[in-house]
Amino acid sequence: MIKLVRGFLTGAVIGVTVSAFVTGIIIENVPLILTGIGLPFAYGLLLFVAGMPRRAREAAVVPRVALAKIESLRASGTETGDVPVRFDLTVAPYGEPSFRAKARLDVNLVDLPSYRPGDVLVVAYPPDRPWKARIVEPDAEWARRAAGATLASAPESTVVRKPSAGSGHGFLVLLGILVGVAVVVLQFRTELFAPAAEASEASEASEAAEPTSVTSSSGSATVTVDPGQSLADVGELRRAVDGLAQHADVTKVLTAVVQEHRLSVVFAPTGVTVPSFDLRALPVDRVPALVAKARSTLEVGTPQTWQVTVIPFAGAVTLRIVVTGPDGSASLGG
């Protein structure tokens, strides 16, 4: 039960560590980054302190000494000096059945030929953990026993291994990782996802407010849209007007001309009292419908071009749509 709980806690620490570190970097939260760095060290210290009584009990166990026969050995490296050698041993404890065990020993290259399959060594292991068998330097008595001993090989089915934690342990580790990640992500979900959504909305708003091209001077201004767009489309003229308002003062406009891809504006001269109007107050939402009506009712043939002229007249603002085709031009007032 303790192993299962420890597995879950280990998974949770892994999940919190990784998600806290990554989330801290994304949202630029230094304390969260430090939490991701420091948590595994704190957890490791906790495990070390919690495991001290167990290690003390294990150290108090008197190891059992026995003879062991080398079944096979394999060096893990060829570098000079000591190399790690893995031994497959048959361990023959006195008065008990023999069993197979694995052991590791660092052997100097000069001494490596002294270890051959069939040789008898002396090993020590905890009685309750025989898979921790280790090759030891024997005293005189055990050296004498090993020199004259002949051991039969134990079957490979008797090999001893550390008990597996089982599939439940792995499941709880995975569950802990998922829980740890969820705790951090849910805790900081606003900082993680809101900025992206706000940035997307701001980008869309910026794209909606900015026309393709704006050219402005003291007396006039021109807004040009892409060839694939038309100011007769719903919302396009409003977008062009709002975009122009970001670059020029459109509260005193003398005249405005709307064409398929261009909005041209002439401003009232400064210091001169002339009829003018606020371009932003223009009922631009009516223009697409008026253009569509003019193109469908005025018989000028096809293809057609159109132009909307806006001027102040007698205290009001008038719109006139002129449609030109192969058969001439015609106009419609709005």
VOPAGU-2260 file (C-alpha; in pm, 1 decimal, decimal comma):
REM VOPAGU-2260
SITE   aa  ch    i         X         Y         Z
SITE  MET   A    0       0,0       0,0       0,0
SITE  ILE   A    1     282,8     238,9      86,6
SITE  LYS   A    2     446,3     174,9    -251,6
SITE  LEU   A    3     122,0     254,9    -430,6
SITE  VAL   A    4      79,4     581,7    -241,0
SITE  ARG   A    5     441,2     671,9    -305,9
SITE  GLY   A    6     392,8     595,3    -675,4
SITE  PHE   A    7      93,4     829,1    -694,0
SITE  LEU   A    8     280,1    1105,7    -509,4
SITE  THR   A    9     582,8    1061,4    -734,9
SITE  GLY   A   10     365,1    1094,2   -1043,3
SITE  ALA   A   11     193,4    1401,8    -900,4
SITE  VAL   A   12     530,0    1564,7    -828,0
SITE  ILE   A   13     645,8    1491,4   -1184,1
SITE  GLY   A   14     326,1    1637,7   -1328,4
SITE  VAL   A   15     337,4    1950,2   -1111,3
SITE  THR   A   16     710,4    1999,1   -1176,1
SITE  VAL   A   17     686,8    1986,3   -1554,5
SITE  SER   A   18     361,5    2179,3   -1587,5
SITE  ALA   A   19     467,0    2445,8   -1335,1
SITE  PHE   A   20     798,4    2503,5   -1509,8
SITE  VAL   A   21     642,6    2522,1   -1858,0
SITE  THR   A   22     342,9    2728,0   -1744,3
SITE  GLY   A   23     570,7    2966,4   -1553,5
SITE  ILE   A   24     774,0    3028,9   -1867,6
SITE  ILE   A   25     463,0    3083,8   -2080,6
SITE  ILE   A   26     298,2    3333,2   -1842,8
SITE  GLU   A   27     633,4    3472,0   -1719,8
SITE  ASN   A   28     565,7    3382,6   -1356,4
SITE  VAL   A   29     902,9    3355,2   -1178,5
SITE  PRO   A   30     769,5    3202,1    -850,6
SITE  LEU   A   31     597,2    2930,3   -1053,5
SITE  ILE   A   32     919,4    2855,8   -1241,9
SITE  LEU   A   33    1109,0    2832,1    -912,4
SITE  THR   A   34     838,6    2598,7    -780,3
SITE  GLY   A   35     890,7    2372,4   -1079,8
SITE  ILE   A   36    1264,9    2368,7   -1015,9
SITE  GLY   A   37    1257,9    2331,1    -639,2
SITE  LEU   A   38     973,0    2082,4    -594,6
SITE  PRO   A   39    1164,2    1769,3    -707,5
SITE  PHE   A   40    1453,3    1855,0    -476,4
SITE  ALA   A   41    1217,2    1903,1    -183,2
SITE  TYR   A   42    1038,6    1577,1    -264,2
SITE  GLY   A   43    1368,9    1391,9    -295,6
SITE  LEU   A   44    1476,2    1523,3      45,4
SITE  LEU   A   45    1142,5    1414,9     190,6
SITE  LEU   A   46    1185,2    1063,5      49,7
SITE  PHE   A   47    1540,2    1048,8     184,4
SITE  VAL   A   48    1430,6    1146,7     534,2
SITE  ALA   A   49    1127,4     916,6     524,4
SITE  GLY   A   50    1347,0     625,4     411,4
SITE  MET   A   51    1605,0     662,2     687,1
SITE  PRO   A   52    1433,0     419,6     931,6
SITE  ARG   A   53    1399,5     156,6     658,5
SITE  ARG   A   54    1762,9     190,9     556,2
SITE  ALA   A   55    1866,8     164,8     920,1
SITE  ARG   A   56    1670,6    -160,2     957,6
SITE  GLU   A   57    1822,1    -300,3     638,9
SITE  ALA   A   58    2172,9    -204,7     749,0
SITE  ALA   A   59    2118,6    -385,6    1079,3
SITE  VAL   A   60    2048,1    -715,1     901,0
SITE  VAL   A   61    2350,2    -943,9     912,2
SITE  PRO   A   62    2433,3   -1050,3     554,7
SITE  ARG   A   63    2451,6   -1418,0     469,7
SITE  VAL   A   64    2776,9   -1541,5     319,6
SITE  ALA   A   65    2771,7   -1822,4      64,2
SITE  LEU   A   66    2969,6   -1977,2    -219,0
SITE  ALA   A   67    2871,7   -1892,9    -574,3
SITE  LYS   A   68    2962,3   -2038,6    -909,5
SITE  ILE   A   69    3018,1   -1815,3   -1213,1
SITE  GLU   A   70    2778,2   -1923,7   -1486,1
SITE  SER   A   71    2866,1   -1638,7   -1723,3
SITE  LEU   A   72    3009,1   -1289,5   -1714,0
SITE  ARG   A   73    3004,0    -989,6   -1941,7
SITE  ALA   A   74    3213,7    -674,4   -1930,6
SITE  SER   A   75    3021,9    -355,1   -2000,8
SITE  GLY   A   76    3316,0    -154,9   -2133,4
SITE  THR   A   77    3666,7    -176,3   -2278,4
SITE  GLU   A   78    3820,7     137,6   -2132,9
SITE  THR   A   79    4143,0     117,4   -1939,9
SITE  GLY   A   80    4135,8      66,5   -1561,7
SITE  ASP   A   81    3839,0     -87,3   -1382,9
SITE  VAL   A   82    3546,7    -199,3   -1595,9
SITE  PRO   A   83    3201,6    -300,6   -1473,2
SITE  VAL   A   84    3143,2    -672,8   -1512,2
SITE  ARG   A   85    2803,5    -836,6   -1477,4
SITE  PHE   A   86    2802,3   -1189,9   -1339,0
SITE  ASP   A   87    2537,9   -1458,2   -1366,3
SITE  LEU   A   88    2588,2   -1669,9   -1053,4
SITE  THR   A   89    2460,7   -1985,5    -895,4
SITE  VAL   A   90    2449,5   -1912,9    -521,8
SITE  ALA   A   91    2468,0   -2216,2    -289,3
SITE  PRO   A   92    2382,7   -2116,7      70,2
SITE  TYR   A   93    2468,5   -2383,3     327,6
SITE  GLY   A   94    2169,2   -2604,7     408,9
SITE  GLU   A   95    1936,2   -2427,9     161,6
SITE  PRO   A   96    1848,7   -2473,7    -207,5
SITE  SER   A   97    2071,7   -2306,8    -461,7
SITE  PHE   A   98    1940,0   -2021,0    -673,7
SITE  ARG   A   99    2052,9   -1797,9    -957,1
SITE  ALA   A  100    2137,3   -1431,5    -898,8
SITE  LYS   A  101    2292,4   -1139,3   -1080,9
SITE  ALA   A  102    2587,5    -946,1    -942,0
SITE  ARG   A  103    2806,9    -659,2   -1058,0
SITE  LEU   A  104    3171,9    -597,9    -980,4
SITE  ASP   A  105    3427,9    -345,7   -1101,9
SITE  VAL   A  106    3728,1    -548,1   -1217,1
SITE  ASN   A  107    4064,9    -420,9   -1330,8
SITE  LEU   A  108    4151,7    -525,5   -1684,3
SITE  VAL   A  109    4465,7    -697,3   -1555,5
SITE  ASP   A  110    4260,2    -917,3   -1319,9
SITE  LEU   A  111    3976,4    -986,1   -1565,3
SITE  PRO   A  112    4127,3   -1317,8   -1692,4
SITE  SER   A  113    4110,7   -1447,3   -1333,0
SITE  TYR   A  114    3732,5   -1463,9   -1354,5
SITE  ARG   A  115    3615,5   -1753,2   -1568,5
SITE  PRO   A  116    3286,8   -1942,2   -1599,3
SITE  GLY   A  117    3289,9   -2234,1   -1353,7
SITE  ASP   A  118    3505,2   -2055,7   -1095,2
SITE  VAL   A  119    3372,0   -2041,0    -739,2
SITE  LEU   A  120    3350,0   -1706,6    -558,8
SITE  VAL   A  121    3223,8   -1586,8    -222,6
SITE  VAL   A  122    2914,4   -1366,8    -210,7
SITE  ALA   A  123    2715,4   -1192,1      60,2
SITE  TYR   A  124    2349,2   -1097,2      50,4
SITE  PRO   A  125    2069,2    -994,2     286,3
SITE  PRO   A  126    1859,9   -1299,9     370,4
SITE  ASP   A  127    1539,3   -1115,1     289,7
SITE  ARG   A  128    1677,4    -963,1     -33,7
SITE  PRO   A  129    1884,2   -1228,4    -211,7
SITE  TRP   A  130    1870,1   -1031,3    -541,0
SITE  LYS   A  131    2119,3    -790,9    -378,3
SITE  ALA   A  132    2398,2   -1048,7    -380,3
SITE  ARG   A  133    2745,5    -896,2    -413,1
SITE  ILE   A  134    3085,5   -1051,0    -465,1
SITE  VAL   A  135    3309,6   -1000,9    -158,1
SITE  GLU   A  136    3672,5   -1051,3     -71,6
SITE  PRO   A  137    3669,6   -1371,6     139,0
SITE  ASP   A  138    3856,4   -1426,3     462,7
SITE  ALA   A  139    4097,6   -1718,8     493,6
SITE  GLU   A  140    3827,7   -1972,3     589,8
SITE  TRP   A  141    3594,2   -1884,7     303,1
SITE  ALA   A  142    3885,0   -1865,7      60,8
SITE  ARG   A  143    3977,7   -2223,6     158,2
SITE  ARG   A  144    3620,2   -2341,4     107,7
SITE  ALA   A  145    3596,9   -2172,0    -232,6
SITE  ALA   A  146    3927,7   -2321,6    -347,2
SITE  GLY   A  147    3810,3   -2678,7    -299,3
SITE  ALA   A  148    3438,9   -2642,8    -376,9
SITE  THR   A  149    3249,9   -2785,4    -672,9
SITE  LEU   A  150    2898,8   -2648,2    -721,8
SITE  ALA   A  151    2618,1   -2771,1    -942,9
SITE  SER   A  152    2444,9   -2511,8   -1159,6
SITE  ALA   A  153    2098,9   -2405,2   -1049,8
SITE  PRO   A  154    1830,7   -2387,6   -1320,5
SITE  GLU   A  155    1760,1   -2046,8   -1470,6
SITE  SER   A  156    1405,0   -2065,3   -1339,6
SITE  THR   A  157    1542,2   -2009,2    -988,2
SITE  VAL   A  158    1680,6   -1662,3   -1064,2
SITE  VAL   A  159    1585,7   -1413,8    -792,5
SITE  ARG   A  160    1466,9   -1064,9    -880,0
SITE  LYS   A  161    1336,6    -763,6    -696,1
SITE  PRO   A  162     957,6    -796,2    -666,1
SITE  SER   A  163     774,7    -593,3    -927,8
SITE  ALA   A  164     551,2    -311,3    -814,3
SITE  GLY   A  165     284,5    -440,4   -1054,3
SITE  SER   A  166      65,4    -268,6   -1309,5
SITE  GLY   A  167    -126,5     -87,1   -1036,3
SITE  HIS   A  168     186,9     103,7    -942,9
SITE  GLY   A  169     240,9     220,8   -1300,2
SITE  PHE   A  170    -124,5     320,5   -1330,7
SITE  LEU   A  171    -106,5     529,5   -1013,5
SITE  VAL   A  172     212,7     699,6   -1133,0
SITE  LEU   A  173      37,4     796,0   -1458,7
SITE  LEU   A  174    -271,1     907,5   -1267,7
SITE  GLY   A  175     -53,4    1119,7   -1041,6
SITE  ILE   A  176     113,1    1285,6   -1341,5
SITE  LEU   A  177    -226,5    1372,6   -1491,6
SITE  VAL   A  178    -356,0    1507,1   -1161,0
SITE  GLY   A  179     -42,3    1716,0   -1110,5
SITE  VAL   A  180     -68,4    1867,5   -1457,3
SITE  ALA   A  181    -440,5    1935,4   -1413,6
SITE  VAL   A  182    -385,8    2112,3   -1080,2
SITE  VAL   A  183    -140,1    2360,8   -1230,2
SITE  VAL   A  184    -323,5    2415,0   -1559,1
SITE  LEU   A  185    -660,5    2469,8   -1390,6
SITE  GLN   A  186    -505,7    2700,5   -1132,6
SITE  PHE   A  187    -353,0    2924,7   -1399,9
SITE  ARG   A  188    -602,4    2868,6   -1682,3
SITE  THR   A  189    -694,2    3237,7   -1696,3
SITE  GLU   A  190    -335,4    3349,5   -1749,8
SITE  LEU   A  191    -271,0    3065,7   -1994,0
SITE  PHE   A  192    -570,3    3099,9   -2222,4
SITE  ALA   A  193    -709,5    3452,5   -2174,3
SITE  PRO   A  194    -407,0    3633,8   -2317,3
SITE  ALA   A  195    -418,3    3423,9   -2632,5
SITE  ALA   A  196    -789,9    3486,7   -2674,9
SITE  GLU   A  197    -747,1    3858,6   -2608,3
SITE  ALA   A  198    -457,0    3876,7   -2851,8
SITE  SER   A  199    -665,6    3697,9   -3114,7
SITE  GLU   A  200    -958,8    3931,9   -3059,6
SITE  ALA   A  201    -728,2    4234,7   -3068,1
SITE  SER   A  202    -571,8    4108,2   -3388,7
SITE  GLU   A  203    -909,6    4052,9   -3547,1
SITE  ALA   A  204   -1026,6    4394,4   -3430,9
SITE  SER   A  205    -711,4    4552,9   -3567,2
SITE  GLU   A  206    -756,5    4376,3   -3898,4
SITE  ALA   A  207   -1120,0    4482,7   -3907,7
SITE  ALA   A  208   -1033,2    4846,1   -3828,7
SITE  GLU   A  209    -733,9    4888,2   -4058,5
SITE  PRO   A  210    -792,9    4923,1   -4434,3
SITE  THR   A  211    -544,6    4791,8   -4684,2
SITE  SER   A  212    -387,1    5131,4   -4763,2
SITE  VAL   A  213    -440,9    5486,1   -4636,3
SITE  THR   A  214    -291,4    5796,8   -4801,3
SITE  SER   A  215    -358,2    6121,7   -4621,6
SITE  SER   A  216    -256,7    6486,7   -4666,4
SITE  SER   A  217    -375,9    6815,6   -4522,6
SITE  GLY   A  218    -651,7    6859,3   -4783,3
SITE  SER   A  219    -750,4    6505,7   -4886,0
SITE  ALA   A  220    -718,3    6137,1   -4807,6
SITE  THR   A  221    -757,4    5810,2   -4995,1
SITE  VAL   A  222    -833,4    5462,3   -4866,4
SITE  THR   A  223    -761,0    5170,5   -5098,8
SITE  VAL   A  224    -867,1    4810,0   -5041,7
SITE  ASP   A  225    -736,5    4489,8   -5198,2
SITE  PRO   A  226    -857,3    4394,8   -5547,9
SITE  GLY   A  227   -1034,6    4095,7   -5397,8
SITE  GLN   A  228   -1243,3    4325,5   -5176,4
SITE  SER   A  229   -1515,6    4572,5   -5263,1
SITE  LEU   A  230   -1645,4    4873,0   -5071,6
SITE  ALA   A  231   -1993,1    4759,6   -5181,1
SITE  ASP   A  232   -1955,5    4453,3   -4957,8
SITE  VAL   A  233   -2133,6    4467,6   -4624,8
SITE  GLY   A  234   -1909,8    4620,9   -4358,2
SITE  GLU   A  235   -1618,9    4710,4   -4589,9
SITE  LEU   A  236   -1703,1    5079,2   -4619,1
SITE  ARG   A  237   -1743,1    5109,0   -4241,9
SITE  ARG   A  238   -1403,8    4945,6   -4200,1
SITE  ALA   A  239   -1249,0    5191,7   -4443,6
SITE  VAL   A  240   -1404,8    5491,1   -4264,3
SITE  ASP   A  241   -1288,0    5368,7   -3922,3
SITE  GLY   A  242    -941,6    5306,9   -4060,9
SITE  LEU   A  243    -922,1    5655,6   -4209,0
SITE  ALA   A  244   -1037,2    5805,4   -3878,2
SITE  GLN   A  245    -723,9    5662,9   -3716,8
SITE  HIS   A  246    -503,3    5865,0   -3953,1
SITE  ALA   A  247    -693,8    6190,4   -4010,5
SITE  ASP   A  248    -961,1    6417,6   -3862,0
SITE  VAL   A  249   -1279,8    6316,5   -4044,2
SITE  THR   A  250   -1515,0    6546,2   -3854,7
SITE  LYS   A  251   -1506,8    6817,1   -4127,4
SITE  VAL   A  252   -1536,0    6656,2   -4469,2
SITE  LEU   A  253   -1626,7    6860,2   -4774,8
SITE  THR   A  254   -1701,0    6568,4   -5007,6
SITE  ALA   A  255   -1648,8    6192,2   -5021,7
SITE  VAL   A  256   -1644,2    5963,3   -5325,1
SITE  VAL   A  257   -1682,1    5586,9   -5293,2
SITE  GLN   A  258   -1578,6    5354,4   -5574,4
SITE  GLU   A  259   -1531,4    4979,7   -5604,6
SITE  HIS   A  260   -1189,6    4970,7   -5434,5
SITE  ARG   A  261   -1132,8    5330,0   -5325,2
SITE  LEU   A  262   -1268,7    5589,3   -5083,3
SITE  SER   A  263   -1159,6    5946,6   -5162,7
SITE  VAL   A  264   -1221,0    6228,4   -4914,1
SITE  VAL   A  265   -1171,2    6604,1   -4946,6
SITE  PHE   A  266   -1149,7    6796,6   -4618,3
SITE  ALA   A  267   -1296,8    7140,1   -4558,2
SITE  PRO   A  268   -1027,5    7413,3   -4560,7
SITE  THR   A  269    -908,8    7518,0   -4216,7
SITE  GLY   A  270   -1043,8    7853,7   -4104,5
SITE  VAL   A  271   -1306,0    7869,3   -4380,2
SITE  THR   A  272   -1675,6    7827,5   -4302,3
SITE  VAL   A  273   -1819,4    7590,2   -4561,1
SITE  PRO   A  274   -2081,6    7314,4   -4541,1
SITE  SER   A  275   -1916,1    6995,7   -4412,5
SITE  PHE   A  276   -2007,4    6674,6   -4237,7
SITE  ASP   A  277   -1864,2    6413,5   -4003,5
SITE  LEU   A  278   -1765,1    6111,0   -4213,7
SITE  ARG   A  279   -1820,5    5877,2   -3920,4
SITE  ALA   A  280   -2186,0    5988,4   -3902,1
SITE  LEU   A  281   -2240,8    5889,0   -4263,0
SITE  PRO   A  282   -2503,5    5611,5   -4297,0
SITE  VAL   A  283   -2253,6    5383,6   -4469,6
SITE  ASP   A  284   -2455,9    5072,5   -4389,4
SITE  ARG   A  285   -2708,8    5190,9   -4651,5
SITE  VAL   A  286   -2452,9    5219,9   -4928,1
SITE  PRO   A  287   -2423,5    4847,0   -5025,1
SITE  ALA   A  288   -2801,2    4821,6   -5062,2
SITE  LEU   A  289   -2818,5    5144,9   -5264,5
SITE  VAL   A  290   -2538,5    5030,6   -5493,9
SITE  ALA   A  291   -2705,9    4692,7   -5545,0
SITE  LYS   A  292   -3036,9    4864,9   -5620,0
SITE  ALA   A  293   -2876,4    5106,3   -5867,7
SITE  ARG   A  294   -2688,3    4830,9   -6051,6
SITE  SER   A  295   -3001,8    4619,3   -6085,1
SITE  THR   A  296   -3248,7    4894,7   -6182,7
SITE  LEU   A  297   -3042,2    5132,3   -6392,8
SITE  GLU   A  298   -3013,2    4994,7   -6746,6
SITE  VAL   A  299   -2664,8    5084,5   -6865,1
SITE  GLY   A  300   -2552,5    4740,5   -6984,3
SITE  THR   A  301   -2266,7    4531,6   -6855,0
SITE  PRO   A  302   -1993,4    4543,9   -6741,4
SITE  GLN   A  303   -2062,5    4826,9   -6500,8
SITE  THR   A  304   -1869,1    5063,0   -6277,8
SITE  TRP   A  305   -2022,7    5260,1   -5996,5
SITE  GLN   A  306   -1947,4    5563,6   -5784,1
SITE  VAL   A  307   -2114,8    5709,2   -5476,4
SITE  THR   A  308   -2071,2    6081,4   -5416,3
SITE  VAL   A  309   -2146,9    6224,9   -5073,5
SITE  ILE   A  310   -2182,6    6603,0   -5030,3
SITE  PRO   A  311   -2349,9    6830,2   -4776,6
SITE  PHE   A  312   -2640,0    7027,3   -4922,1
SITE  ALA   A  313   -2891,2    7258,0   -4751,6
SITE  GLY   A  314   -2800,8    7133,4   -4406,0
SITE  ALA   A  315   -2825,5    6768,1   -4502,8
SITE  VAL   A  316   -2594,4    6506,3   -4650,7
SITE  THR   A  317   -2693,2    6362,5   -4988,9
SITE  LEU   A  318   -2575,4    6042,6   -5153,5
SITE  ARG   A  319   -2582,1    5995,6   -5529,4
SITE  ILE   A  320   -2494,5    5668,9   -5698,7
SITE  VAL   A  321   -2378,0    5684,8   -6058,8
SITE  VAL   A  322   -2358,0    5360,2   -6256,6
SITE  THR   A  323   -2171,3    5356,4   -6588,9
SITE  GLY   A  324   -2186,7    5084,4   -6853,8
SITE  PRO   A  325   -2164,6    5028,4   -7229,8
SITE  ASP   A  326   -2504,0    5197,2   -7276,0
SITE  GLY   A  327   -2415,2    5515,0   -7083,9
SITE  SER   A  328   -2453,1    5640,1   -6729,8
SITE  ALA   A  329   -2746,1    5672,1   -6492,1
SITE  SER   A  330   -2779,6    5791,5   -6134,9
SITE  LEU   A  331   -2984,5    5715,1   -5824,9
SITE  GLY   A  332   -3017,5    5940,8   -5522,9
SITE  GLY   A  333   -3024,1    5813,6   -5167,1
